[in-house]
Amino acid sequence: MKKYLYGTLPLFVLCLSSCSQVETAIGIDFFHGTFDEALQLAEEEEKLVFVDVYTTWCGPCKVMSQTVFPDKEVGEYFNARFVSFKLDAEDMAIDGPRISNTYDVSAFPTLLFLNPDGTELGRGVSGYDIEGLLGLAEDILNEQSKNPERLAELSAQYEGGDRDKDLVQEYLHVASLVSATNYGSEASYELTRKMQPIFDEYIETHSHDVATLINGKDFQLIRGYAARRPKSNPAVALVVENFDSFAEVVPEFALCYFVVETNYSTVIDLARAGNSSYADHISLLDTKLAHAHSVIAAEDPSNAILKDQLVPRAKTQYLIGTNDWDGYIAEVDAKLEQAADDAEKARIKGRAASWLMNSGDEKFVKIGDEYATTAYNADKTQPVNVLNYSSVLIKSGQLEDALDVYEEMLSTLDPSHPNYNFKNALESSIARVKAMMDESSETESDSETNIDT
């Protein structure tokens, strides 16, 4: 069986889109039509269904669309076996949110493998290279991704003291696959926690001979196990310090995205900690990381990890991290002056309210309360506005009003809309307010009893 690469990048998505299925076409032919029509076609052609669940802002999704799906070998393999779809998880017009929620998609890209009746055979949660995608599909078709036997064998060998590089590499890879197959479950989280120190040990053990780690397989492992880690992380540092060497063996966009994203994580971590050196790492985007930054900017100019978006966010996080609330308010005021309309002003105040309400400074807490009220009155459909405004009501003792606000929001939630993710938070808040009301009633009752006595 062909070996493949896998990495668990924290990304969100399902995809539907396409091209008519032509055997001679290069790359995967994505079907034009609806999701239900795709399932029907698969049944008619006695094929399975492959769904690329993506979002427009997902970097690894773009990488796969540009470098993996168009590949001839990938096309020949998938077109013979699957009716393939692209599904934008956030596109209401094609029912993306509802379909994504149906399959519990919570990271992008998510690659779904389905039976014609819509039941799931397996999935991958990550960006894959060509070899990795083919291996994933082959594994799932053979139902090996659902079979823990190989993982158990590798685990037994590892626990028995075997530290052969190929064995540990496969162990980490298979564990990632099994974790993704059970994505979102407690078992998946436990497996990930178990494997993280094994990955760290793997990198440390072989870092004395860097050349052995500069290959596509280990890059995929690093992308998965060290995603969004700061540059101080040994695995991340390995890639950054050996960028040119990795560039010879892995896709350019994937490599550039990884190093720019880790720089982003480093900047934000430092800014949140109130460390002014965050600015030094931003400057790298104009020097050491200039090429990587330009590659990302050319393909995805609005990506949040790029300098134009990073600078204002980092400054805001630094002001918060240093408790410079006067400076933070000045930043908010500047944004309010530039806002196009009242709706945009309300959104700005809504985002600022949470920080100010938790500042610990009474002056700014009051401003936060005012912002929360303004944002809620302007847009009662946003869960964050509901949660913030209800907190204001609770602080002022208006428990019944807060309960009404929560319940009104809960009653309007649509399972097909991204806001549905706030359902549990709203239900927990309702339970908390009801408990507070019960406690208040008991206190009043005890007081009345004491007075009567």
Protein Blocks (a to p, Z undefined) as FASTA:
>chain_A
ZZdddddddddddddddddddfkbgcjdddeddfklmmmmmmmnopacddddddfklmkl
mmmmmmmmmpmklmmmmmmmpccddddfklmknommmmmmmnopabdcddddddfkopaf
bdcdddddfklmmmmmmmmmnommmpmklmmmmmmmmmnopacfklmmmmmmmmmmmmmm
mgoiaklmmmmmmmmmmmmmmmmmmmmmmmlmncfklmmmmmmmmgoiafklmklmmmmm
mmmmmmmmgcfklmmmmmmmmmmmmmmmmmmnopaklmmmmmmmmmmmmmmmmmmmmmmm
mbfkbmklmmmmmmmmmmmmnopaklmmmmmmmmmmmpmblklmmmmmmmmmmmmmmnop
aklmmmmmmmmmmmmmmomkbmklmmmmmmmmmmnopamlmmmmmmmmmmmpcfkbmklm
mmmmmmmmmmmmmmmmmmmmmmmmmmmmmmmZZ
